[in-house]
């Protein structure tokens, strides 16, 4: 795809700064105009660069949304780590904290959350997006495995993946319902109380079994 040259001012940008500025502008565009109204022209206007600049870096709108989704996954992973750092070190508490971080990320960045999980615009064959999406999933698997091993009941991969699916479904379902303004009995609570309830709900996804060690 042939694109126009960048302006002198855009060439003077450090490459990473322009790339980041375009992603910032893209997130603003997505939040304010939604997926249907999203355009490279709108992103360029917000970033105060030429119309050629987003195409030069990302090719087309889907390329830009792919990069934005990849950055979203990086923030998503970090938000879960933030909550785990404040939680008790035992595996179940760490899993529950990850789930709270999952839901809180969705509430803080609903447009990015929907882009990551509900849109067909990002290209999940893109190496950068694939890498961070797989990293997020691998961390979930790691923490579910930690719970089952801590209970003295390590499971075969097939059975453990059912627990992974259960934990993911519960966290994602809570996030989706709360972002949509549903489940008001939970969403209307003060954040600390809400987060404790979220942790308790996620903990129920993997039943406690007697420790045989």
C-alpha positions as CSV (number, residue, x, y, z in Angstrom):
1,X,0.0,0.0,0.0
2,X,1.5,3.3,-1.1
3,X,1.3,6.1,1.5
4,X,2.1,9.8,1.3
5,X,5.3,11.2,2.8
6,X,5.3,12.6,6.3
7,X,5.7,16.3,7.0
8,X,8.9,17.8,8.2
9,X,7.4,18.2,11.7
10,X,6.4,14.6,11.8
11,X,9.9,13.4,10.7
12,X,11.3,15.5,13.6
13,X,9.2,13.4,16.0
14,X,11.1,10.5,17.6
15,X,9.6,7.5,16.0
16,X,8.4,6.1,19.3
17,X,6.8,9.4,20.4
18,X,4.8,9.7,17.2
19,X,3.7,6.0,17.4
20,X,2.6,6.5,21.0
21,X,0.9,9.8,20.3
22,X,-1.1,8.2,17.5
23,X,-2.2,5.4,19.8
24,X,-3.3,7.9,22.5
25,X,-5.3,9.8,19.8
26,X,-6.8,6.5,18.6
27,X,-8.0,5.6,22.1
28,X,-9.6,9.0,22.4
29,X,-11.2,8.6,19.0
30,X,-12.5,5.1,19.9
31,X,-13.9,6.3,23.3
32,X,-15.7,9.3,21.8
33,X,-16.8,8.0,18.4
34,X,-17.1,4.3,18.9
35,X,-16.1,1.6,16.5
36,X,-18.4,2.7,13.7
37,X,-17.2,6.3,13.8
38,X,-13.5,5.5,14.1
39,X,-11.3,6.8,11.3
40,X,-7.7,7.4,10.5
41,X,-8.6,11.0,9.6
42,X,-10.1,11.6,13.0
43,X,-7.0,10.1,14.7
44,X,-4.7,12.3,12.7
45,X,-6.7,15.4,13.6
46,X,-6.6,14.6,17.3
47,X,-2.8,14.0,17.1
48,X,-2.4,17.2,15.0
49,X,-0.5,15.4,12.3
50,X,-1.0,14.9,8.6
51,X,-3.6,12.5,7.4
52,X,-0.7,10.3,6.0
53,X,0.9,9.8,9.4
54,X,-1.4,7.0,10.8
55,X,-1.4,5.2,7.5
56,X,2.4,5.5,7.4
57,X,2.7,3.7,10.8
58,X,-0.3,1.3,10.7
59,X,-1.4,0.9,7.1
60,X,-5.1,1.2,7.7
61,X,-7.7,1.6,10.5
62,X,-7.7,-2.1,11.4
63,X,-3.9,-2.0,11.7
64,X,-4.2,0.9,14.1
65,X,-6.9,-0.9,16.1
66,X,-4.7,-4.0,16.2
67,X,-1.9,-2.0,17.7
68,X,-4.3,-0.4,20.2
69,X,-5.6,-3.8,21.2
70,X,-2.0,-5.0,21.8
71,X,-1.4,-2.0,24.1
72,X,-4.7,-2.7,25.8
73,X,-3.5,-6.3,26.6
74,X,-0.3,-4.9,28.1
75,X,-2.3,-2.6,30.4
76,X,-4.7,-5.5,31.1
77,X,-1.8,-7.7,32.3
78,X,-0.3,-5.0,34.3
79,X,-3.6,-4.1,36.1
80,X,-3.9,-7.7,37.2
81,X,-0.3,-7.7,38.5
82,X,-1.1,-4.5,40.4
83,X,-3.9,-6.3,42.3
84,X,-1.8,-9.4,42.9
85,X,1.0,-7.3,44.4
86,X,-1.5,-6.1,47.1
87,X,-3.0,-9.5,47.8
88,X,-1.9,-12.3,50.0
89,X,0.8,-14.6,48.5
90,X,-1.2,-17.9,48.6
91,X,-2.3,-19.1,45.1
92,X,-6.0,-18.8,45.6
93,X,-5.7,-15.1,46.8
94,X,-3.4,-14.5,43.8
95,X,-6.0,-15.9,41.4
96,X,-8.8,-13.9,42.9
97,X,-6.8,-10.8,42.8
98,X,-6.1,-11.3,39.1
99,X,-9.8,-11.7,38.5
100,X,-10.5,-8.4,40.3
101,X,-7.8,-6.7,38.2
102,X,-9.5,-8.2,35.1
103,X,-12.9,-6.6,36.1
104,X,-11.5,-3.3,37.2
105,X,-9.6,-2.9,33.9
106,X,-12.8,-3.4,32.1
107,X,-14.6,-0.8,34.2
108,X,-11.7,1.7,33.8
109,X,-11.3,1.2,30.0
110,X,-14.6,-0.2,28.6
111,X,-13.9,0.9,25.0
112,X,-10.5,-0.9,25.0
113,X,-12.0,-3.9,26.8
114,X,-14.6,-4.3,24.0
115,X,-12.0,-3.8,21.3
116,X,-9.9,-6.6,22.8
117,X,-12.7,-9.1,23.4
118,X,-15.7,-8.2,21.4
119,X,-14.5,-6.8,18.1
120,X,-13.4,-8.5,14.9
121,X,-11.4,-5.4,13.8
122,X,-8.0,-6.3,15.5
123,X,-5.9,-8.9,13.7
124,X,-5.0,-11.6,16.2
125,X,-2.5,-13.1,13.7
126,X,-0.4,-10.0,14.2
127,X,2.7,-11.1,16.1
128,X,2.6,-8.3,18.7
129,X,-1.0,-8.8,19.5
130,X,-0.7,-12.5,19.5
131,X,2.2,-12.4,21.9
132,X,0.5,-10.2,24.5
133,X,-2.9,-12.0,24.2
134,X,-1.2,-15.4,24.7
135,X,0.8,-13.9,27.7
136,X,-2.5,-12.9,29.4
137,X,-3.9,-16.4,28.9
138,X,-0.7,-18.1,30.1
139,X,-0.8,-16.1,33.3
140,X,-4.4,-17.3,33.9
141,X,-3.4,-20.9,33.4
142,X,-0.4,-20.4,35.7
143,X,-2.5,-19.1,38.5
144,X,-5.3,-21.8,38.1
145,X,-2.6,-24.4,38.1
146,X,-1.2,-22.9,41.3
147,X,-4.5,-23.3,43.1
148,X,-5.0,-26.9,42.1
149,X,-1.4,-27.8,43.1
150,X,-1.7,-25.9,46.4
151,X,-4.7,-28.0,47.3
152,X,-2.7,-31.2,46.8
153,X,-4.9,-32.1,43.9
154,X,-2.9,-31.5,40.7
155,X,-5.1,-32.3,37.7
156,X,-4.5,-33.6,34.2
157,X,-4.3,-30.9,31.6
158,X,-7.8,-31.5,30.3
159,X,-9.4,-31.3,33.7
160,X,-7.3,-28.2,34.6
161,X,-8.4,-26.4,31.5
162,X,-12.0,-26.8,32.6
163,X,-11.0,-24.9,35.7
164,X,-9.3,-22.3,33.5
165,X,-12.4,-21.9,31.4
166,X,-14.5,-21.6,34.6
167,X,-12.3,-18.9,36.1
168,X,-12.1,-17.0,32.8
169,X,-15.8,-17.2,32.2
170,X,-16.7,-15.9,35.7
171,X,-14.2,-13.0,35.5
172,X,-15.2,-12.0,32.0
173,X,-18.9,-12.4,32.7
174,X,-18.7,-10.1,35.7
175,X,-16.7,-7.6,33.7
176,X,-19.2,-7.6,30.8
177,X,-22.2,-7.3,33.0
178,X,-20.7,-4.4,35.0
179,X,-19.5,-2.6,31.9
180,X,-23.0,-2.9,30.5
181,X,-24.5,-1.4,33.7
182,X,-26.1,-4.7,34.8
183,X,-25.7,-6.4,38.1
184,X,-26.4,-3.2,40.0
185,X,-26.3,-5.0,43.3
186,X,-22.6,-5.3,42.7
187,X,-21.8,-2.3,40.6
188,X,-23.4,0.1,43.0
189,X,-21.1,-0.8,45.9
190,X,-18.1,1.2,47.0
191,X,-15.0,0.1,45.1
192,X,-13.4,-1.8,48.0
193,X,-16.5,-3.6,49.0
194,X,-17.2,-4.4,45.3
195,X,-13.7,-5.7,44.8
196,X,-14.0,-8.0,47.8
197,X,-17.3,-9.4,46.4
198,X,-15.7,-9.9,43.0
199,X,-12.9,-11.8,44.6
200,X,-15.3,-14.0,46.5
201,X,-17.3,-14.8,43.3
202,X,-14.2,-15.6,41.3
203,X,-13.0,-17.9,44.1
204,X,-16.2,-20.0,43.8
205,X,-15.2,-20.9,40.2
206,X,-12.7,-23.4,41.5
207,X,-14.1,-25.3,44.5
208,X,-11.9,-25.9,47.5
209,X,-10.9,-29.6,47.8
210,X,-9.4,-31.2,50.9
211,X,-5.6,-30.8,51.1
212,X,-4.1,-34.3,50.9
213,X,-0.5,-33.3,51.5
